[in-house]
Amino acid sequence: MLRAIVVLGFILAFISAVVFGGRWLQPTDKTLPTVDQPVCDLLEAPCEWQADAGLWKVGLQRLGDGGQGEEYQLSVLTPTAPKRFLAVLRGESMYMGEYPVPMRHEGGDRYSARFSAPLCTTGGEMVWRIDLQEGQNPLSDVVPIKLVFQARDHSAS
């Protein structure tokens, strides 16, 4: 009798694992994008897109070595006025943390920020992604493209 109960318990456990196991193994983070976004290299040309509120335009230019690495100027034209507007640097080619860069309101629809991108110690080139945020909230529903640039360590050459 005991043997039959143990065998029945194993069978029920196996059936439960098969039925519910797929749900337990699926990621629960619904904020991750499920499709690849088109990529726009900000150092090649400014990136533009049309959103419901109007036209967005993002540009990036090198300013030269500022003593702590290459300095960059990020410019954003936006049809709306985000509160606590941030550009967050995230390593695209390698995870190196997240670096929030506060955007300064220049007047009207213009925002800008100056920053130095951290350099990777294992190589002279690093691809960074810039995610636009309003405070802690990503603007991923407004930004349909992936904004990237490649930082180079000029002291290594």
Secondary structure, DSSP 8 states (H G I E B T S, - for coil): -HHHHHHHHHHHHHHHHHHHHHHHHS---TTS-SS---EEETTTS-EEEEETTEEEEEEEEEEEE-SSSEEEEEEEE-SS--TTEEEEEEESSS---EEEEE-EEEETTEEEEEEE----TT-SEEEEEEEEEETTEE-TTT--SEEEEEEE-GGG-
